[in-house]
């Protein structure tokens, strides 16, 4: 990343959760009877777009693909993944954040929103 990308006018804080980056460790997935369990292959839901940067070392593609595969399953609902080439983890606050916004808006428009 360029120096201008990392020099923010506001403090940037990264907070890591207590669980490893894996849906298998999500406490809601440990107990399928949990009221917080998500019915991932549910057929009726809004389209879902998951994004990541190709240089994202916090949540790399292999991690983002896990929920893509979970939600896609046998679902009749749309689940898609978009990778931003050369981008890191902070897609929406880095330089060129508007590229992310434009891709997302185009995707929403293609889904009828």
GIKAQUI-V720070 format. One record per pair of residues at least 12 apart in sequence whose ideal C-beta (glycine too) atoms are under 8 Angstrom apart, sorted by the first residue. I is the first residue (numbers start at 1). GAP is how many residues later the second one is. D is the distance in whole Angstrom. If there is no record, write none. Layout:
# GIKAQUI-V720070
i-><I/I>
gap-><GAP/GAP>
d-><D/D>
This chain:
# GIKAQUI-V720070
i-><1/1/1/2/4/5/5/8/12/12/14/21/21/21/22/22/23/23/23/40/40/40/40/40/41/41/41/41/41/42/42/43/43/43/44/44/45/45/46/47/47/47/47/47/47/48/48/48/48/48/49/49/49/49/49/49/50/50/50/50/50/50/50/51/51/51/51/51/51/51/51/51/52/52/52/52/52/53/53/53/53/53/53/53/53/54/54/54/54/54/55/55/55/56/56/56/57/57/58/58/59/61/64/65/68/68/78/80/82/82/84/84/84/87>
gap-><87/93/94/93/91/89/90/85/78/81/44/37/38/42/41/44/43/44/47/27/30/31/33/35/29/30/32/33/34/33/35/32/33/34/32/33/30/32/31/30/31/32/33/61/64/23/29/30/31/32/31/32/33/55/58/59/14/17/18/29/30/31/32/13/30/31/32/33/40/49/52/53/12/29/31/32/39/30/31/32/33/34/35/36/38/29/30/31/32/33/31/32/33/31/32/33/31/32/30/31/30/22/17/16/12/13/33/27/21/25/15/16/19/13>
d-><6/7/8/7/6/5/4/7/8/7/8/8/6/5/7/7/5/6/6/8/4/5/6/8/8/8/4/5/5/7/7/6/4/6/8/7/8/5/7/7/4/7/7/8/5/6/7/7/5/7/5/8/6/7/5/8/5/6/5/8/7/5/8/8/7/5/7/7/6/7/8/8/4/8/6/7/8/7/5/8/7/3/5/6/6/6/7/5/6/7/6/6/5/7/6/5/7/7/8/4/6/6/7/7/8/5/6/7/6/7/7/7/8/8>
